[in-house]
């Protein structure tokens, strides 16, 4: 792997993949008052392995707000800020 995260064998940059999924998650949430995280996983088109990371990152940045969490602290309902 190259120092910038690009896999030299197949030239895939995982940060670009996560950015694509970030856009899918945010686009899916647009126009909705509250979104069940389950629906994001099932219907946004984003790769499941990036959804939680995207939600966590966007919450830290203030782009989304968590409305409800389960007993383990995992977001179950989110909204755009």
Buried (B, 14 or more C-beta within 10 A) or exposed (E): EEEEEBEEEEEEEEEEBBEBBBBBBBEBBEEEEEBBBEEBBEEBEBBEEBBBEBBEBBBEEEBBBBBEEEEEEEBEBBEBE
